Amino acid sequence: MLDWKKAPRPIIALAPMAGYTDSAFRQLIRHFSKRTILWSEFVSADALKFDSKKSKQMLAFAKREQPFVAQIFGRRPENFVEAAKFVESIGASGVDLNFGCPAKKVVNSDHGSALLKNPKLASEIISMVAKSVKIPTSVKMRLGIADDKNLENFAKMVESSGAQLLTIHGRTAKQMYRGEADFEPIYRVKKLLQIPVLGNGDIDSVDKFFNQLGNLDGLMIGRAAVTNPWIFREIENRLAGKDSRTPKTLKAKIPTILKHARLLVDTKGEKRAMLEMRKFSANYVRGEAGAKKLRAKLVRTEKLSELERILRRP
């Protein structure tokens, strides 16, 4: 069972990202790093409660992905409990409660970061989930809705309600992904809590990982991982005193791109896999010479063989 207090420091984590951190991508990250803790895409607690086949499939994972944390979102405590029990039943290492998603569709349903406005309900959700499962319960949140005035009180509530780990994204919900992530409020929270605290936001290089770490127990990496999945290997190697660098040329990236595509085919079938691979391929070739022309070809691929042919003869 995952024990957040005993996890090697600094904790390295793959942030949950809707539409990106599926099993294939997580397995790709695990290929580069044995130490990184992998998060799922967020999945609706309501959908899991009512036995949604699609939602359950979203939480499918391979043994090699462990330690694997499943993230769920919603607003009804009883549905969170049922969802957490399902997460535990499939063998996940932990369950994470999403109190941070700033997407309007999610917030307008009183889910995600909307729960920051309702600490009483948020506390009830955390407490009920933590008492219902043996795997550790964690929370991921934002600095606040429009400012960080209530951050410290909310964070202390998260701990007292039974969460064993807290991750804070250094932006408010109102900011979405605009501006720079602010880690100073997160450092302040860490001084107040006994449970581990992770920071999240704009960690896009190995140097930034170590520069932003401060007094935190670890950091999460999100969007940067989509264009640079090698970053986890770089961080792990830096900790071990080894040198490794991100591939700089398309030729050097091709083995990883194809490995990712094959993992998608294995987990979702070729038709769906190649549709989903288009967004990843476009990110992998960003910044390459002739990237615009290459992307135009990659976003039309329907078969793995087409992807292989285009990459080898761009």
N, C-alpha and C positions, 0 to 999 in steps of 0.2 A: 504494500500500500504506500502511496506517496505521502511523505512526511515533509511538509514545507519547511519546518524548522531545521531539518537535517539535510535538505537538498544542498548540493555543492554551491558555494558562493564564488563569483556572482551567478545568480540564476540567469540563464539565457532562455528566452521564450519566444515562440512564434505567435504573434498576435492573431486572434480570430478575425477573419475577413470574409464577409459574405461573398460567395461566388469565386473564392480563391483557395481558401485553406481546406480543400477536400482531401480525401485519403491519398490520392495520387500526389498532390503537392506536398503533403506531410511526409510521405515516404521519400520523396526527393530530398527534402530537408534532412530527414534522418540519414540518408546516404552520405551527406556531408558532415553531419554532427551527431554523435552518440549522446551528447549531453543536453542538447536543446529540448525543452519541454514543449510539446506540440498542442495547440488549441484547435478545436474544430471551428467550423463556421457556426454562427449562432442559429439555434433551432427553436422553433416555437414550443413553449411548454404546453400551450393549449392543444397544438396539433399532436404532440406526443400523448397527451392525456386521452385524446380521442382516437388513438391508434392509427395515426397517419402513416401509411406505408412510405411515402416520399420522405417524410421527416426522419423516420427510423433509418432509411437508407442513407440519409445525409450523415448519420452518426456511425456508419459502418467503418471499421478501422482494422488494420493488419496488426498482428502481434508486434511486429518490428517497430511500430509507431510509439509504443510505450516508452516513457510515461506520456499518456494522452489524456487531455482534459477536455470534456465536452461542455460547451457553453449553451445555456438556455435563456430564453427571454419570455416575458409575459407580464401579468399584473395580478393574477389570482393565486394566492398562496397555496390552495389545495392542488391546483394544476402544476405549480412548481414542484410540489412534493411528489406527485405521481411521475412527473418527468424525471426528477432526480433519482427516483427508485429505478426507473428504466435505465438511466445512465449507469447506475451501479450494477444493474443486472447484466449488462453487456460487457462488463469488465473494465470500464474506464477508470483511470487513476484518480480522477477528481471531477467535481461538477462546479462550473463557474456560472455566476448569475450576472446577466447583462443589465447594468444600470447606467450604461454609457452611450448606447447608440443614439446619434443625434439626427438620424434620418427623419424627415417630417412625417412620413407615413407611419413610422414606428412610434414617434413621440405623440402624434395625434390620437393614437390608440391607447395612450397612457402607459406605454411600454418603454423600455430602454431608459434614456436619461430623464424621461418624465417622472420616474420614481424618485429622482433627487428632490422633487417638490413635495414628496410625501414620505418623510422619514419613518413615520409610524407604520405605514404599510410595508415599506422596505425592510424594516426591522422584523416585522412579522414573517415576511417571506424568508429572510435569512435564518431566523430562529427555527421555523418549521422545517426547512430543508436540512439544516445542520443536525437536527434531532432525528430526522427520518432515515438518514443514510450513514454508513460507516466511513465512506470515502470522504476526503476533506472538501469542505465547501469554501469557495472563494468568490470574490466580487470584483467586477471591473466597472469603473465609473469615470466620469469626467470631473473637472475641477468644480463644476456647478452648472447652473442653467445659463446665466448671463455674467456671473462673477464667481469668485471663490470665497465669499463671505461665510458661507455655511460649511465649507469643506472640512474643517477640523472637527466640528461637532458631528458631522455625518460620518466621517471616518471612525471616530471613537464609537459611534453607534454600531457601525459595521463590525468592529471587533467585539464589542460587548454582546452582540446578538449571536455570535458563534462562528463568524467567518474565520478561516485559518490563514487567509492570504488576501491582500488587497492590491489591485493594480489600478493606477490612476493615469489617465491620459491627460497630458498637460495643456488641454484646451477646454473651454466651456462648450456646452452644447450649442450655444448661439454661434460660436466661431466655426462650427463644423470642422473643416480642415484648413481654414484660412489662418494666415499669420504663423508665427513660430510657437512651438510648444514651450510652455513655461514650467520649468522643473522646480523652481524655488518653493512654491507651495507644497509640492510633493515631498521635498526634503524636510519641510516643517512637520508634515504629517508623520513622517518616519520617526521623528523625535518623540512623538506622543504615544505611539503604539508599540505593543510587544510582539504582535504578529508581523511576519515578513511583508514588506511593501515593495512593489515593482513600479517602475516608471515606464511610460509609453509615449511616443510621439517624436517623429523626425529623426530617429536613430538610423542613419543611412550610411555609416562607415564604421570601421573598427575603432578609429581614433575617437569618433563621437561617442561610441558606446562607453569607452573608458573615461572620457572627459565628463560625460553626463551622469556617470554612475553615482558619484558623491557618496552619501551615507546610505544609499538604497541597497536592498538585498539583491537586486537584479534589474534587468530591463527587458522589455518586449520590443520586438521588431516586427513592423507591419508592412507598409507599402514598399519599403526598400527591398524586402525579400522577393517581391514579384519580379523585379528587374535584376536582382542580384542574390539568388539563393545561396551563392558561395559565401556570403557574409558570415554565416554561422560557423563554417569551417575556419574562416579567418580568425574569428574571435576565439574559438576553441584552441587553435594553434598558437595564438598570441599568449594565451594563458599557460600553454605548455612550453613556451619559449621557442616555438617553431615558426618558420616563415612560410607563408602561402599567400598567393595573390589571386584576385579575381581574374578570370580570363579576359584579355583585352581585345581579342579579335573574334570575328564571327566563326572562323575556323576552329578556334579553341572552345567556343561555346557550343558548337554543334553536338558533341556527345551528350551534353546535359539536356539540350532541347529535345533530342530524340529520346533520351531516357524518360523525360517527363511525358512525352507523347505516348510512349509505350505503356507507361504506368496508367495513364488515362484510359487507353484502349483496354487494358486488363481489367480496370475497375468499372468502366462504363460502356464498353462496346465501342467499335470504331466510329460509327455514325455520330453519336453524341460526343465522343471524345474529340473528334476533329473539329467539331463546332466550338467546343469549349477551349480547345488548344489555340484557336485563332487569337484570342486576347493575350494569352501568354506569349505566343510567338512575336506579336507586335511589340511587346515590352522587351523581350530578349534582344531584339535587333535595334532598339532605340539607340540613336547616336552613331550607328554604323554608317559607313559610306554607302550612299544609295539606299538608305533605309526606307524612304518613302516608296520607292519602286518595289523594293523587296516586300514591304508590308502589304502592298496591293496584291501581290501573289499569294502571300501566306494566309491572308484572310479569306481566300477563296478555296482553300484546300478542303477536300472531302475524304481523302484517304491518306493513311500513313505513308504509303509509297510516294504520294505526291509531295508530302512534306519533305521526305528524304531527298527526293530528286531536286527540289527547289533549293534546299540548303546546300547541297553539294555542287549545284550549278546555279548560283544566284543570278 
